[in-house]
Amino acid sequence: MLIDLHAHSTASDGTDTPAGLVAAAAAAGVEVLAITDHDTTAGWAAASAEARRTGVLLVPGAEITCRADGVSVHLLSYLHDPGHTELASVLAGSRTVRLQRARRMTELLSRDHPITWDDVLAQAASGATVGRPHVADALVAVGVVSSRDEAFATVLGDGSPYVLGLGAPHPVDGVRLVRSAGGVPVIAHCLASSRGRVVTEDVLEAMVEAGMGGVEVDHRDHSPSERVRLRAFAAQHGLLTTGSSDYHGTGKRNRLGENSTPRESLERIFALATGLEV
């Protein structure tokens, strides 16, 4: 059974609509799919309708932006209550911060490159969580770079003078918030050193103490040795492990179902969640 618990739609920085994402998962043979757009649940309704049509089991979720000691931390939340006031407020605040950051970065880029804010907005669906990937897509559209990957390796990479910091909650607070909303928090691609600086083990330990449920182990950005370390950490702390694609449509090379989550981990997520039922 293919179980892919990390995928994005046009509700954030994917290129498939929420319904299109589910249809693509069905075509790829994925039987269980989580929609985990950045800081939003806006795609849930359309994805759920398509899941009923195709027979894909949909796990509603989100990828929550966090930050610890200057390191970006992405926290996957599964089956939380979308009406939980505090969590909804934090997600709305993160979307606003992402938008403001993307606009300021575009202003900086425009001093040296032929890009405008309208170019960026043209790459985002209505109501989408606008962020750095949309800036990258705009840079592709105006001919500055050939792909998102090239943009993130050059002008939008960490350390670039065009890239600004992103204010976000600490991941320990994120874990507590997801738990209070009845969700199951699982940290995403946390040892992917190919992306830059990674979270420290002290922060991971604190997240476990706060109630983190699991770790995403099988991800294309984790090396074999990083996967071994994460499996050992999960075993030591009794955490569930997941495998996922982190699919973004044409925005990344990641393919739906390229990694899969064990069935027992999915069952543990269902058992731990109190916010929503599937």
C-alpha positions, 0 to 999 in steps of 0.5 A: 500500500502506497501511503504518502503523507506530505504533498502540496497543492496550489493552496500553497506552493504546489502547482496542482489544484487540491483536486488535481493533487488527489487525482494525480495521487490516484493515477500514481497508485497512492492509496492514502494521501495527506494534503499538507500545504504551508500554513493553511487548510484552504485546500481540504474541502476540494481535496476531500471531494475528489478523494471521495470520487477517486477512492483515495483515503485523504488525511487532512493536514498542514505544514507549519512554519517554525524556527529555532535558533535561526534554523527553519523547521517544518512541522507536519500536523495531521488531523487537527481541528481546523476551527481551533482558534489559537492554531488558526490564528498562528497559521493566519499570522504565518501566511501574512509574514510569508506574504510580507517577506516575499514582497520585500524580497521581490523589491530587493531582487528588482534592483538587479533583475527584471522582476516585479511583484505582479510577476510573483502574484501571477504565479500564485493561485487566488488565496494561496500562501505566497512564499519564496517558491512563487518568487522562484517561479516568477524568476523562471517566468522572466528568464532569470533562472531556468527552474525553481531548483536553480533559483534556490541554488543561486539568488534565493539560496540561504545566504543570498543578499535577497533572502530575508529571515522568516519570523515563526513560532518555536517548534516546541510551541508548534508541537504543543499547539498541534496537540491542543488542536487534537492533531498529530505533530510530525517533524519534516525532513529535519536532518536534510543537511543538503538544504542547509543548517539543520535543527539540533538534537536538543531541540528535537528532544524538547519537541519530544518532551512537548508531545511530538508524535513522529519523524519523517525519515524517508524523504529524498533530501535525507541521505542514507546515514541521515535516515539511519540516525532518524530511525535510531532517534525514533526507536529511542523515543518511541516515535512513529516514522513516515516516508513521503514525497513532499510533492509540489507538482512541476515545482519540484522533481519529487514524485508522488509515492516515491517514499511510503509510510508504514501502515502501522505508522498511519494507524498510530496517527489515527489512534493519536488524533482527536481533532478529526476523524478520517 
